[in-house]
Amino acid sequence: MTAPGSVSARVRRLAGDAHVVVIEVSPGGFVARHPAGWAQLFSVVRGSGWVSGGDGKHASIEAGEAVLWDAGEEHESGSDEGMTVLVVEAESLAL
């Protein structure tokens, strides 16, 4: 890290070609089940909801938590109360 005053902080590139999107899920909304086109990091930044991966079982998720889906993995997400999600997608993610 080169910002003045920084201590013990490191910036690391997660992926070469990647794109980032924000998904805003309204209360009662959901993103229907579909295969991930690329590796996908799904990070909740506000609110809470649920996610499901290849096994189809719903798991709770809330702000500060994330899930990683592999390319081709079937997944879905939704929220009873609403949530905002930051998604990073890339051919591969070095986490």
C-alpha positions as CSV (number, residue, x, y, z in Angstrom):
1,M,0.0,0.0,0.0
2,T,1.5,3.3,-1.0
3,A,-1.1,5.7,0.6
4,P,0.7,8.0,3.1
5,G,0.3,6.8,6.7
6,S,-0.6,3.2,5.7
7,V,0.7,0.4,7.9
8,S,0.7,-3.3,7.3
9,A,-1.8,-3.1,4.4
10,R,-1.5,-4.9,1.1
11,V,-3.4,-4.6,-2.1
12,R,-3.8,-7.8,-4.1
13,R,-5.4,-8.3,-7.5
14,L,-8.1,-10.9,-7.3
15,A,-8.4,-11.4,-11.1
16,G,-7.2,-10.1,-14.4
17,D,-10.3,-9.4,-16.4
18,A,-13.2,-9.0,-14.0
19,H,-16.3,-7.0,-13.6
20,V,-18.2,-5.8,-10.6
21,V,-21.9,-5.2,-10.2
22,V,-24.3,-4.2,-7.5
23,I,-27.5,-6.2,-7.0
24,E,-30.2,-4.5,-5.0
25,V,-32.8,-7.1,-3.8
26,S,-36.0,-5.6,-2.6
27,P,-38.0,-7.1,0.3
28,G,-39.5,-10.3,-0.9
29,G,-37.3,-10.3,-4.0
30,F,-35.0,-12.9,-5.4
31,V,-32.6,-13.8,-8.2
32,A,-33.8,-17.0,-9.8
33,R,-31.7,-20.1,-10.0
34,H,-29.1,-20.1,-12.8
35,P,-25.5,-21.2,-13.5
36,A,-22.7,-18.9,-12.7
37,G,-21.1,-17.7,-16.0
38,W,-17.7,-17.2,-14.2
39,A,-16.4,-17.6,-10.7
40,Q,-18.5,-15.3,-8.6
41,L,-17.9,-13.6,-5.2
42,F,-21.3,-12.6,-3.8
43,S,-20.7,-10.2,-0.8
44,V,-23.6,-8.7,1.2
45,V,-22.9,-5.1,2.0
46,R,-26.3,-4.1,3.5
47,G,-29.3,-6.1,4.8
48,S,-29.7,-9.8,4.9
49,G,-31.2,-12.7,2.9
50,W,-30.5,-16.2,1.8
51,V,-28.4,-18.0,-0.8
52,S,-28.3,-21.5,-2.2
53,G,-25.6,-23.2,-4.2
54,G,-25.4,-26.5,-6.0
55,D,-27.2,-28.5,-3.3
56,G,-30.3,-26.2,-3.5
57,K,-30.4,-25.7,0.3
58,H,-31.0,-22.2,1.6
59,A,-28.5,-20.7,3.9
60,S,-28.9,-17.3,5.7
61,I,-26.5,-14.5,4.8
62,E,-26.1,-11.0,6.1
63,A,-24.0,-7.8,5.7
64,G,-20.3,-8.6,6.1
65,E,-20.7,-12.2,4.8
66,A,-19.9,-13.6,1.4
67,V,-20.2,-16.7,-0.7
68,L,-18.1,-17.9,-3.6
69,W,-19.7,-19.8,-6.5
70,D,-17.6,-21.7,-9.1
71,A,-18.1,-21.2,-12.8
72,G,-21.1,-23.3,-13.9
73,E,-22.4,-23.7,-10.3
74,E,-26.2,-23.4,-10.1
75,H,-27.2,-20.8,-7.5
76,E,-29.9,-18.4,-6.4
77,S,-30.5,-15.7,-3.7
78,G,-33.2,-13.7,-2.2
79,S,-34.3,-11.6,0.8
80,D,-37.4,-11.2,3.0
81,E,-36.2,-7.8,4.2
82,G,-34.0,-6.5,1.4
83,M,-30.2,-6.6,0.8
84,T,-27.5,-4.9,-1.3
85,V,-24.8,-7.2,-2.8
86,L,-21.5,-6.4,-4.4
87,V,-20.6,-9.1,-6.9
88,V,-17.2,-9.7,-8.5
89,E,-17.2,-12.1,-11.5
90,A,-14.1,-13.3,-13.3
91,E,-12.8,-16.4,-15.1
92,S,-10.9,-17.2,-11.9
93,L,-10.6,-15.5,-8.5
94,A,-7.4,-15.8,-6.5
95,L,-8.8,-15.6,-2.9
